[in-house]
Amino acid sequence: MQVINEVQKWRKKRGLTQEELAERVDVSRKTIGSLEKGNYTPSLLLGLRIAEELDVDINEIFQLRED
């Protein structure tokens, strides 16, 4: 199983740069970039913070998919 995320889609819909989102959720821009590329799976806490900052239900951003 893998976690699919739509952070980039929702970040852009909210008009935020990677740097701006990173600052708001207290991580590096590199972390947001890695997350958007699918190279990093966030902790539950970070996922919830991202969803809250983007004002989107966490299930709209992150989905669990079978390989």
N, CA, C and O atoms as a Tripos MOL2 file, in Angstrom:
@<TRIPOS>MOLECULE
protein
  268   267    67     0     0
PROTEIN
NO_CHARGES

@<TRIPOS>ATOM
      1 N           0.8450   -1.1900    0.0000 N.3       1 MET1
      2 CA          0.0000    0.0000    0.0000 C.3       1 MET1
      3 C           0.8820    1.2420    0.0000 C.2       1 MET1
      4 O           2.0140    1.2400    0.4840 O.2       1 MET1
      5 N           0.3210    2.2780   -0.5540 N.am      2 GLN2
      6 CA          1.0530    3.5370   -0.5710 C.3       2 GLN2
      7 C           0.0980    4.6960   -0.3150 C.2       2 GLN2
      8 O          -1.1070    4.6020   -0.5510 O.2       2 GLN2
      9 N           0.6630    5.7710    0.1670 N.am      3 VAL3
     10 CA         -0.1200    6.9720    0.4270 C.3       3 VAL3
     11 C           0.0020    7.8870   -0.7840 C.2       3 VAL3
     12 O           1.1030    8.2540   -1.1930 O.2       3 VAL3
     13 N          -1.1310    8.2450   -1.3420 N.am      4 ILE4
     14 CA         -1.1890    9.1930   -2.4510 C.3       4 ILE4
     15 C          -1.6120   10.5350   -1.8540 C.2       4 ILE4
     16 O          -2.5100   10.5860   -1.0140 O.2       4 ILE4
     17 N          -0.9780   11.5990   -2.2770 N.am      5 ASN5
     18 CA         -1.3790   12.9000   -1.7410 C.3       5 ASN5
     19 C          -1.6180   13.9120   -2.8530 C.2       5 ASN5
     20 O          -1.0530   13.8250   -3.9430 O.2       5 ASN5
     21 N          -2.4570   14.8500   -2.5420 N.am      6 GLU6
     22 CA         -2.7770   15.9310   -3.4720 C.3       6 GLU6
     23 C          -2.4430   17.2800   -2.8390 C.2       6 GLU6
     24 O          -3.1630   18.2640   -3.0110 O.2       6 GLU6
     25 N          -1.3440   17.2970   -2.1120 N.am      7 VAL7
     26 CA         -0.9190   18.5310   -1.4490 C.3       7 VAL7
     27 C          -0.6860   19.6300   -2.4850 C.2       7 VAL7
     28 O          -1.1430   20.7580   -2.3050 O.2       7 VAL7
     29 N           0.0140   19.3110   -3.5540 N.am      8 GLN8
     30 CA          0.3280   20.3270   -4.5630 C.3       8 GLN8
     31 C          -0.9520   20.9300   -5.1570 C.2       8 GLN8
     32 O          -1.0510   22.1480   -5.3100 O.2       8 GLN8
     33 N          -1.9080   20.0980   -5.4810 N.am      9 LYS9
     34 CA         -3.1810   20.5750   -6.0520 C.3       9 LYS9
     35 C          -3.8480   21.5710   -5.1170 C.2       9 LYS9
     36 O          -4.2370   22.6610   -5.5370 O.2       9 LYS9
     37 N          -3.9820   21.1930   -3.8350 N.am     10 TRP10
     38 CA         -4.6700   22.0570   -2.8810 C.3      10 TRP10
     39 C          -3.8400   23.2840   -2.5160 C.2      10 TRP10
     40 O          -4.3920   24.3600   -2.2830 O.2      10 TRP10
     41 N          -2.5280   23.1310   -2.4660 N.am     11 ARG11
     42 CA         -1.6540   24.2840   -2.1770 C.3      11 ARG11
     43 C          -1.8170   25.3380   -3.2620 C.2      11 ARG11
     44 O          -1.9570   26.5260   -2.9730 O.2      11 ARG11
     45 N          -1.7970   24.8910   -4.5160 N.am     12 LYS12
     46 CA         -1.9480   25.8270   -5.6380 C.3      12 LYS12
     47 C          -3.3410   26.4530   -5.6660 C.2      12 LYS12
     48 O          -3.4850   27.6360   -5.9770 O.2      12 LYS12
     49 N          -4.3690   25.6610   -5.3410 N.am     13 LYS13
     50 CA         -5.7350   26.2120   -5.2890 C.3      13 LYS13
     51 C          -5.8310   27.3200   -4.2560 C.2      13 LYS13
     52 O          -6.6150   28.2560   -4.4170 O.2      13 LYS13
     53 N          -5.0420   27.2230   -3.1990 N.am     14 ARG14
     54 CA         -5.0520   28.2350   -2.1360 C.3      14 ARG14
     55 C          -4.0710   29.3690   -2.4350 C.2      14 ARG14
     56 O          -3.9550   30.3130   -1.6530 O.2      14 ARG14
     57 N          -3.3650   29.2780   -3.5650 N.am     15 GLY15
     58 CA         -2.4570   30.3460   -3.9650 C.3      15 GLY15
     59 C          -1.2000   30.4550   -3.1260 C.2      15 GLY15
     60 O          -0.6470   31.5420   -2.9620 O.2      15 GLY15
     61 N          -0.7460   29.3250   -2.5920 N.am     16 LEU16
     62 CA          0.4460   29.3240   -1.7440 C.3      16 LEU16
     63 C           1.6490   28.7370   -2.4740 C.2      16 LEU16
     64 O           1.5060   27.8320   -3.2950 O.2      16 LEU16
     65 N           2.8130   29.2510   -2.1730 N.am     17 THR17
     66 CA          4.0440   28.6370   -2.6490 C.3      17 THR17
     67 C           4.4240   27.5180   -1.6900 C.2      17 THR17
     68 O           3.8690   27.4140   -0.5960 O.2      17 THR17
     69 N           5.3670   26.6880   -2.0990 N.am     18 GLN18
     70 CA          5.8660   25.6550   -1.1940 C.3      18 GLN18
     71 C           6.4500   26.2930    0.0580 C.2      18 GLN18
     72 O           6.2380   25.8020    1.1670 O.2      18 GLN18
     73 N           7.1750   27.3710   -0.1170 N.am     19 GLU19
     74 CA          7.7980   28.0730    1.0130 C.3      19 GLU19
     75 C           6.7480   28.5900    1.9890 C.2      19 GLU19
     76 O           6.9050   28.4510    3.2020 O.2      19 GLU19
     77 N           5.6800   29.1840    1.4660 N.am     20 GLU20
     78 CA          4.6340   29.7210    2.3460 C.3      20 GLU20
     79 C           3.9520   28.6100    3.1420 C.2      20 GLU20
     80 O           3.7330   28.7530    4.3440 O.2      20 GLU20
     81 N           3.6160   27.5030    2.4750 N.am     21 LEU21
     82 CA          2.9880   26.3930    3.1900 C.3      21 LEU21
     83 C           3.9480   25.8190    4.2240 C.2      21 LEU21
     84 O           3.5520   25.5150    5.3490 O.2      21 LEU21
     85 N           5.2040   25.6750    3.8400 N.am     22 ALA22
     86 CA          6.2060   25.1410    4.7640 C.3      22 ALA22
     87 C           6.3000   26.0000    6.0280 C.2      22 ALA22
     88 O           6.3450   25.4720    7.1390 O.2      22 ALA22
     89 N           6.3300   27.3010    5.8570 N.am     23 GLU23
     90 CA          6.4090   28.2020    7.0130 C.3      23 GLU23
     91 C           5.1840   28.0610    7.9020 C.2      23 GLU23
     92 O           5.2960   28.0780    9.1280 O.2      23 GLU23
     93 N           4.0260   27.9220    7.2920 N.am     24 ARG24
     94 CA          2.7780   27.8370    8.0580 C.3      24 ARG24
     95 C           2.6530   26.5420    8.8590 C.2      24 ARG24
     96 O           2.0100   26.5160    9.9080 O.2      24 ARG24
     97 N           3.2710   25.4680    8.3610 N.am     25 VAL25
     98 CA          3.1780   24.1870    9.0800 C.3      25 VAL25
     99 C           4.4920   23.8240    9.7700 C.2      25 VAL25
    100 O           4.6440   22.7250   10.3040 O.2      25 VAL25
    101 N           5.4400   24.7630    9.7500 N.am     26 ASP26
    102 CA          6.7050   24.6460   10.4800 C.3      26 ASP26
    103 C           7.5850   23.4850   10.0160 C.2      26 ASP26
    104 O           8.0880   22.7050   10.8250 O.2      26 ASP26
    105 N           7.7600   23.3880    8.6860 N.am     27 VAL27
    106 CA          8.7000   22.4360    8.0890 C.3      27 VAL27
    107 C           9.4930   23.1800    7.0250 C.2      27 VAL27
    108 O           9.2270   24.3540    6.7640 O.2      27 VAL27
    109 N          10.4560   22.5160    6.4120 N.am     28 SER28
    110 CA         11.2370   23.1600    5.3540 C.3      28 SER28
    111 C          10.5070   23.0750    4.0140 C.2      28 SER28
    112 O           9.6310   22.2330    3.8170 O.2      28 SER28
    113 N          10.8900   23.9710    3.0960 N.am     29 ARG29
    114 CA         10.3390   23.9240    1.7480 C.3      29 ARG29
    115 C          10.6860   22.5930    1.1040 C.2      29 ARG29
    116 O           9.8940   22.0440    0.3370 O.2      29 ARG29
    117 N          11.8680   22.0730    1.4140 N.am     30 LYS30
    118 CA         12.3060   20.7900    0.8720 C.3      30 LYS30
    119 C          11.3600   19.6610    1.3070 C.2      30 LYS30
    120 O          11.0840   18.7500    0.5260 O.2      30 LYS30
    121 N          10.8720   19.7200    2.5290 N.am     31 THR31
    122 CA          9.9290   18.7110    3.0120 C.3      31 THR31
    123 C           8.6410   18.7550    2.1980 C.2      31 THR31
    124 O           8.1160   17.7110    1.8100 O.2      31 THR31
    125 N           8.1310   19.9490    1.9400 N.am     32 ILE32
    126 CA          6.9140   20.0790    1.1330 C.3      32 ILE32
    127 C           7.1640   19.5720   -0.2790 C.2      32 ILE32
    128 O           6.3210   18.8830   -0.8520 O.2      32 ILE32
    129 N           8.3240   19.9120   -0.8420 N.am     33 GLY33
    130 CA          8.6670   19.4320   -2.1870 C.3      33 GLY33
    131 C           8.7410   17.9210   -2.2470 C.2      33 GLY33
    132 O           8.2210   17.3120   -3.1820 O.2      33 GLY33
    133 N           9.3770   17.3120   -1.2700 N.am     34 SER34
    134 CA          9.4810   15.8420   -1.2190 C.3      34 SER34
    135 C           8.1140   15.2010   -1.0470 C.2      34 SER34
    136 O           7.8270   14.1660   -1.6490 O.2      34 SER34
    137 N           7.2830   15.8070   -0.2370 N.am     35 LEU35
    138 CA          5.9330   15.3150   -0.0200 C.3      35 LEU35
    139 C           5.1390   15.3590   -1.3250 C.2      35 LEU35
    140 O           4.4710   14.3880   -1.6820 O.2      35 LEU35
    141 N           5.2130   16.4780   -2.0320 N.am     36 GLU36
    142 CA          4.4740   16.6250   -3.2890 C.3      36 GLU36
    143 C           4.9550   15.6560   -4.3650 C.2      36 GLU36
    144 O           4.1680   15.2310   -5.2110 O.2      36 GLU36
    145 N           6.2180   15.3120   -4.3410 N.am     37 LYS37
    146 CA          6.7620   14.3580   -5.3150 C.3      37 LYS37
    147 C           6.4850   12.9100   -4.9280 C.2      37 LYS37
    148 O           6.7580   11.9980   -5.7090 O.2      37 LYS37
    149 N           5.9510   12.6900   -3.7390 N.am     38 GLY38
    150 CA          5.6640   11.3360   -3.2850 C.3      38 GLY38
    151 C           6.8630   10.6310   -2.6910 C.2      38 GLY38
    152 O           6.8420    9.4140   -2.5100 O.2      38 GLY38
    153 N           7.9110   11.3830   -2.3830 N.am     39 ASN39
    154 CA          9.1230   10.8100   -1.8040 C.3      39 ASN39
    155 C           9.1120   10.7940   -0.2830 C.2      39 ASN39
    156 O          10.0440   10.2900    0.3450 O.2      39 ASN39
    157 N           8.0560   11.3450    0.3090 N.am     40 TYR40
    158 CA          7.9860   11.4620    1.7630 C.3      40 TYR40
    159 C           6.5390   11.3010    2.1950 C.2      40 TYR40
    160 O           5.6420   11.9250    1.6290 O.2      40 TYR40
    161 N           6.3140   10.4680    3.1930 N.am     41 THR41
    162 CA          4.9850   10.3050    3.7820 C.3      41 THR41
    163 C           4.9990   11.0090    5.1290 C.2      41 THR41
    164 O           5.8050   10.6710    5.9960 O.2      41 THR41
    165 N           4.1150   11.9860    5.3160 N.am     42 PRO42
    166 CA          4.1480   12.7620    6.5510 C.3      42 PRO42
    167 C           3.6020   11.9920    7.7390 C.2      42 PRO42
    168 O           2.8700   11.0140    7.5870 O.2      42 PRO42
    169 N           3.9700   12.4480    8.9120 N.am     43 SER43
    170 CA          3.3690   11.9240   10.1360 C.3      43 SER43
    171 C           1.8990   12.3450   10.1500 C.2      43 SER43
    172 O           1.4910   13.2430    9.4120 O.2      43 SER43
    173 N           1.1320   11.7000   10.9800 N.am     44 LEU44
    174 CA         -0.2760   12.0660   11.1160 C.3      44 LEU44
    175 C          -0.4030   13.5230   11.5490 C.2      44 LEU44
    176 O          -1.2500   14.2560   11.0390 O.2      44 LEU44
    177 N           0.4340   13.9350   12.4830 N.am     45 LEU45
    178 CA          0.3910   15.3170   12.9600 C.3      45 LEU45
    179 C           0.6330   16.3100   11.8280 C.2      45 LEU45
    180 O          -0.1020   17.2890   11.6940 O.2      45 LEU45
    181 N           1.6470   16.0690   11.0220 N.am     46 LEU46
    182 CA          1.9340   16.9740    9.9080 C.3      46 LEU46
    183 C           0.8050   16.9360    8.8800 C.2      46 LEU46
    184 O           0.4150   17.9800    8.3560 O.2      46 LEU46
    185 N           0.2840   15.7690    8.5890 N.am     47 GLY47
    186 CA         -0.8410   15.6700    7.6530 C.3      47 GLY47
    187 C          -2.0370   16.4800    8.1230 C.2      47 GLY47
    188 O          -2.6810   17.1670    7.3310 O.2      47 GLY47
    189 N          -2.3300   16.3990    9.4010 N.am     48 LEU48
    190 CA         -3.4450   17.1650    9.9630 C.3      48 LEU48
    191 C          -3.1780   18.6650    9.9130 C.2      48 LEU48
    192 O          -4.0830   19.4510    9.6330 O.2      48 LEU48
    193 N          -1.9460   19.0580   10.1820 N.am     49 ARG49
    194 CA         -1.5930   20.4820   10.1240 C.3      49 ARG49
    195 C          -1.7160   21.0170    8.7070 C.2      49 ARG49
    196 O          -2.2000   22.1300    8.4990 O.2      49 ARG49
    197 N          -1.2770   20.2250    7.7260 N.am     50 ILE50
    198 CA         -1.3920   20.6360    6.3180 C.3      50 ILE50
    199 C          -2.8580   20.7710    5.9410 C.2      50 ILE50
    200 O          -3.2540   21.7670    5.3350 O.2      50 ILE50
    201 N          -3.6660   19.7790    6.2930 N.am     51 ALA51
    202 CA         -5.0940   19.8220    5.9670 C.3      51 ALA51
    203 C          -5.7580   21.0410    6.6050 C.2      51 ALA51
    204 O          -6.5670   21.7150    5.9680 O.2      51 ALA51
    205 N          -5.4190   21.3190    7.8530 N.am     52 GLU52
    206 CA         -5.9930   22.4790    8.5360 C.3      52 GLU52
    207 C          -5.5690   23.7710    7.8610 C.2      52 GLU52
    208 O          -6.3870   24.6690    7.6560 O.2      52 GLU52
    209 N          -4.2960   23.8670    7.5180 N.am     53 GLU53
    210 CA         -3.7890   25.0930    6.8830 C.3      53 GLU53
    211 C          -4.4210   25.3170    5.5120 C.2      53 GLU53
    212 O          -4.6870   26.4550    5.1260 O.2      53 GLU53
    213 N          -4.6590   24.2380    4.7820 N.am     54 LEU54
    214 CA         -5.2630   24.3440    3.4590 C.3      54 LEU54
    215 C          -6.7860   24.3840    3.5200 C.2      54 LEU54
    216 O          -7.4490   24.5630    2.4980 O.2      54 LEU54
    217 N          -7.3400   24.2180    4.7250 N.am     55 ASP55
    218 CA         -8.7810   24.2320    4.9520 C.3      55 ASP55
    219 C          -9.4940   23.1820    4.0870 C.2      55 ASP55
    220 O         -10.4870   23.4570    3.4140 O.2      55 ASP55
    221 N          -8.9330   21.9590    4.1420 N.am     56 VAL56
    222 CA         -9.4680   20.8370    3.3790 C.3      56 VAL56
    223 C          -9.4870   19.6190    4.3000 C.2      56 VAL56
    224 O          -8.5860   19.4370    5.1180 O.2      56 VAL56
    225 N         -10.5120   18.7930    4.1620 N.am     57 ASP57
    226 CA        -10.5600   17.5510    4.9310 C.3      57 ASP57
    227 C          -9.3460   16.7010    4.5810 C.2      57 ASP57
    228 O          -8.9760   16.5880    3.4120 O.2      57 ASP57
    229 N          -8.7380   16.1120    5.5800 N.am     58 ILE58
    230 CA         -7.5170   15.3290    5.3600 C.3      58 ILE58
    231 C          -7.7270   14.2190    4.3270 C.2      58 ILE58
    232 O          -6.7950   13.8620    3.6060 O.2      58 ILE58
    233 N          -8.9360   13.6750    4.2500 N.am     59 ASN59
    234 CA         -9.2340   12.6180    3.2800 C.3      59 ASN59
    235 C          -9.2510   13.1210    1.8390 C.2      59 ASN59
    236 O          -9.1470   12.3280    0.9030 O.2      59 ASN59
    237 N          -9.3820   14.4220    1.6610 N.am     60 GLU60
    238 CA         -9.3220   15.0060    0.3180 C.3      60 GLU60
    239 C          -7.8690   15.1490   -0.1520 C.2      60 GLU60
    240 O          -7.5980   15.2190   -1.3510 O.2      60 GLU60
    241 N          -6.9520   15.1900    0.7980 N.am     61 ILE61
    242 CA         -5.5400   15.3930    0.4660 C.3      61 ILE61
    243 C          -4.7720   14.0820    0.4080 C.2      61 ILE61
    244 O          -3.9380   13.8820   -0.4760 O.2      61 ILE61
    245 N          -5.0520   13.1950    1.3440 N.am     62 PHE62
    246 CA         -4.3010   11.9390    1.4490 C.3      62 PHE62
    247 C          -5.2220   10.7340    1.2850 C.2      62 PHE62
    248 O          -6.2780   10.6530    1.9120 O.2      62 PHE62
    249 N          -4.8030    9.8020    0.4320 N.am     63 GLN63
    250 CA         -5.5680    8.5560    0.2360 C.3      63 GLN63
    251 C          -4.5970    7.3800    0.3160 C.2      63 GLN63
    252 O          -3.4340    7.4800   -0.0730 O.2      63 GLN63
    253 N          -5.1050    6.2760    0.8270 N.am     64 LEU64
    254 CA         -4.3300    5.0450    0.9050 C.3      64 LEU64
    255 C          -4.7230    4.1910   -0.2900 C.2      64 LEU64
    256 O          -5.9010    3.8900   -0.4820 O.2      64 LEU64
    257 N          -3.7310    3.7960   -1.1020 N.am     65 ARG65
    258 CA         -4.0140    2.9920   -2.2910 C.3      65 ARG65
    259 C          -3.2090    1.7120   -2.2550 C.2      65 ARG65
    260 O          -2.0600    1.6960   -1.8130 O.2      65 ARG65
    261 N          -3.8220    0.6420   -2.7230 N.am     66 GLU66
    262 CA         -3.0910   -0.6200   -2.8280 C.3      66 GLU66
    263 C          -2.2400   -0.5920   -4.0730 C.2      66 GLU66
    264 O          -2.6260   -0.0080   -5.0860 O.2      66 GLU66
    265 N          -1.0830   -1.2190   -4.0020 N.am     67 ASP67
    266 CA         -0.1580   -1.2600   -5.1610 C.3      67 ASP67
    267 C          -0.7230   -2.1290   -6.2580 C.2      67 ASP67
    268 O          -0.0960   -2.2860   -7.3060 O.2      67 ASP67
@<TRIPOS>BOND
     1     1     2 1
     2     2     3 1
     3     3     4 2
     4     3     5 am
     5     5     6 1
     6     6     7 1
     7     7     8 2
     8     7     9 am
     9     9    10 1
    10    10    11 1
    11    11    12 2
    12    11    13 am
    13    13    14 1
    14    14    15 1
    15    15    16 2
    16    15    17 am
    17    17    18 1
    18    18    19 1
    19    19    20 2
    20    19    21 am
    21    21    22 1
    22    22    23 1
    23    23    24 2
    24    23    25 am
    25    25    26 1
    26    26    27 1
    27    27    28 2
    28    27    29 am
    29    29    30 1
    30    30    31 1
    31    31    32 2
    32    31    33 am
    33    33    34 1
    34    34    35 1
    35    35    36 2
    36    35    37 am
    37    37    38 1
    38    38    39 1
    39    39    40 2
    40    39    41 am
    41    41    42 1
    42    42    43 1
    43    43    44 2
    44    43    45 am
    45    45    46 1
    46    46    47 1
    47    47    48 2
    48    47    49 am
    49    49    50 1
    50    50    51 1
    51    51    52 2
    52    51    53 am
    53    53    54 1
    54    54    55 1
    55    55    56 2
    56    55    57 am
    57    57    58 1
    58    58    59 1
    59    59    60 2
    60    59    61 am
    61    61    62 1
    62    62    63 1
    63    63    64 2
    64    63    65 am
    65    65    66 1
    66    66    67 1
    67    67    68 2
    68    67    69 am
    69    69    70 1
    70    70    71 1
    71    71    72 2
    72    71    73 am
    73    73    74 1
    74    74    75 1
    75    75    76 2
    76    75    77 am
    77    77    78 1
    78    78    79 1
    79    79    80 2
    80    79    81 am
    81    81    82 1
    82    82    83 1
    83    83    84 2
    84    83    85 am
    85    85    86 1
    86    86    87 1
    87    87    88 2
    88    87    89 am
    89    89    90 1
    90    90    91 1
    91    91    92 2
    92    91    93 am
    93    93    94 1
    94    94    95 1
    95    95    96 2
    96    95    97 am
    97    97    98 1
    98    98    99 1
    99    99   100 2
   100    99   101 am
   101   101   102 1
   102   102   103 1
   103   103   104 2
   104   103   105 am
   105   105   106 1
   106   106   107 1
   107   107   108 2
   108   107   109 am
   109   109   110 1
   110   110   111 1
   111   111   112 2
   112   111   113 am
   113   113   114 1
   114   114   115 1
   115   115   116 2
   116   115   117 am
   117   117   118 1
   118   118   119 1
   119   119   120 2
   120   119   121 am
   121   121   122 1
   122   122   123 1
   123   123   124 2
   124   123   125 am
   125   125   126 1
   126   126   127 1
   127   127   128 2
   128   127   129 am
   129   129   130 1
   130   130   131 1
   131   131   132 2
   132   131   133 am
   133   133   134 1
   134   134   135 1
   135   135   136 2
   136   135   137 am
   137   137   138 1
   138   138   139 1
   139   139   140 2
   140   139   141 am
   141   141   142 1
   142   142   143 1
   143   143   144 2
   144   143   145 am
   145   145   146 1
   146   146   147 1
   147   147   148 2
   148   147   149 am
   149   149   150 1
   150   150   151 1
   151   151   152 2
   152   151   153 am
   153   153   154 1
   154   154   155 1
   155   155   156 2
   156   155   157 am
   157   157   158 1
   158   158   159 1
   159   159   160 2
   160   159   161 am
   161   161   162 1
   162   162   163 1
   163   163   164 2
   164   163   165 am
   165   165   166 1
   166   166   167 1
   167   167   168 2
   168   167   169 am
   169   169   170 1
   170   170   171 1
   171   171   172 2
   172   171   173 am
   173   173   174 1
   174   174   175 1
   175   175   176 2
   176   175   177 am
   177   177   178 1
   178   178   179 1
   179   179   180 2
   180   179   181 am
   181   181   182 1
   182   182   183 1
   183   183   184 2
   184   183   185 am
   185   185   186 1
   186   186   187 1
   187   187   188 2
   188   187   189 am
   189   189   190 1
   190   190   191 1
   191   191   192 2
   192   191   193 am
   193   193   194 1
   194   194   195 1
   195   195   196 2
   196   195   197 am
   197   197   198 1
   198   198   199 1
   199   199   200 2
   200   199   201 am
   201   201   202 1
   202   202   203 1
   203   203   204 2
   204   203   205 am
   205   205   206 1
   206   206   207 1
   207   207   208 2
   208   207   209 am
   209   209   210 1
   210   210   211 1
   211   211   212 2
   212   211   213 am
   213   213   214 1
   214   214   215 1
   215   215   216 2
   216   215   217 am
   217   217   218 1
   218   218   219 1
   219   219   220 2
   220   219   221 am
   221   221   222 1
   222   222   223 1
   223   223   224 2
   224   223   225 am
   225   225   226 1
   226   226   227 1
   227   227   228 2
   228   227   229 am
   229   229   230 1
   230   230   231 1
   231   231   232 2
   232   231   233 am
   233   233   234 1
   234   234   235 1
   235   235   236 2
   236   235   237 am
   237   237   238 1
   238   238   239 1
   239   239   240 2
   240   239   241 am
   241   241   242 1
   242   242   243 1
   243   243   244 2
   244   243   245 am
   245   245   246 1
   246   246   247 1
   247   247   248 2
   248   247   249 am
   249   249   250 1
   250   250   251 1
   251   251   252 2
   252   251   253 am
   253   253   254 1
   254   254   255 1
   255   255   256 2
   256   255   257 am
   257   257   258 1
   258   258   259 1
   259   259   260 2
   260   259   261 am
   261   261   262 1
   262   262   263 1
   263   263   264 2
   264   263   265 am
   265   265   266 1
   266   266   267 1
   267   267   268 2
@<TRIPOS>SUBSTRUCTURE
     1 MET1         2 RESIDUE 1 A MET
     2 GLN2         6 RESIDUE 1 A GLN
     3 VAL3        10 RESIDUE 1 A VAL
     4 ILE4        14 RESIDUE 1 A ILE
     5 ASN5        18 RESIDUE 1 A ASN
     6 GLU6        22 RESIDUE 1 A GLU
     7 VAL7        26 RESIDUE 1 A VAL
     8 GLN8        30 RESIDUE 1 A GLN
     9 LYS9        34 RESIDUE 1 A LYS
    10 TRP10       38 RESIDUE 1 A TRP
    11 ARG11       42 RESIDUE 1 A ARG
    12 LYS12       46 RESIDUE 1 A LYS
    13 LYS13       50 RESIDUE 1 A LYS
    14 ARG14       54 RESIDUE 1 A ARG
    15 GLY15       58 RESIDUE 1 A GLY
    16 LEU16       62 RESIDUE 1 A LEU
    17 THR17       66 RESIDUE 1 A THR
    18 GLN18       70 RESIDUE 1 A GLN
    19 GLU19       74 RESIDUE 1 A GLU
    20 GLU20       78 RESIDUE 1 A GLU
    21 LEU21       82 RESIDUE 1 A LEU
    22 ALA22       86 RESIDUE 1 A ALA
    23 GLU23       90 RESIDUE 1 A GLU
    24 ARG24       94 RESIDUE 1 A ARG
    25 VAL25       98 RESIDUE 1 A VAL
    26 ASP26      102 RESIDUE 1 A ASP
    27 VAL27      106 RESIDUE 1 A VAL
    28 SER28      110 RESIDUE 1 A SER
    29 ARG29      114 RESIDUE 1 A ARG
    30 LYS30      118 RESIDUE 1 A LYS
    31 THR31      122 RESIDUE 1 A THR
    32 ILE32      126 RESIDUE 1 A ILE
    33 GLY33      130 RESIDUE 1 A GLY
    34 SER34      134 RESIDUE 1 A SER
    35 LEU35      138 RESIDUE 1 A LEU
    36 GLU36      142 RESIDUE 1 A GLU
    37 LYS37      146 RESIDUE 1 A LYS
    38 GLY38      150 RESIDUE 1 A GLY
    39 ASN39      154 RESIDUE 1 A ASN
    40 TYR40      158 RESIDUE 1 A TYR
    41 THR41      162 RESIDUE 1 A THR
    42 PRO42      166 RESIDUE 1 A PRO
    43 SER43      170 RESIDUE 1 A SER
    44 LEU44      174 RESIDUE 1 A LEU
    45 LEU45      178 RESIDUE 1 A LEU
    46 LEU46      182 RESIDUE 1 A LEU
    47 GLY47      186 RESIDUE 1 A GLY
    48 LEU48      190 RESIDUE 1 A LEU
    49 ARG49      194 RESIDUE 1 A ARG
    50 ILE50      198 RESIDUE 1 A ILE
    51 ALA51      202 RESIDUE 1 A ALA
    52 GLU52      206 RESIDUE 1 A GLU
    53 GLU53      210 RESIDUE 1 A GLU
    54 LEU54      214 RESIDUE 1 A LEU
    55 ASP55      218 RESIDUE 1 A ASP
    56 VAL56      222 RESIDUE 1 A VAL
    57 ASP57      226 RESIDUE 1 A ASP
    58 ILE58      230 RESIDUE 1 A ILE
    59 ASN59      234 RESIDUE 1 A ASN
    60 GLU60      238 RESIDUE 1 A GLU
    61 ILE61      242 RESIDUE 1 A ILE
    62 PHE62      246 RESIDUE 1 A PHE
    63 GLN63      250 RESIDUE 1 A GLN
    64 LEU64      254 RESIDUE 1 A LEU
    65 ARG65      258 RESIDUE 1 A ARG
    66 GLU66      262 RESIDUE 1 A GLU
    67 ASP67      266 RESIDUE 1 A ASP
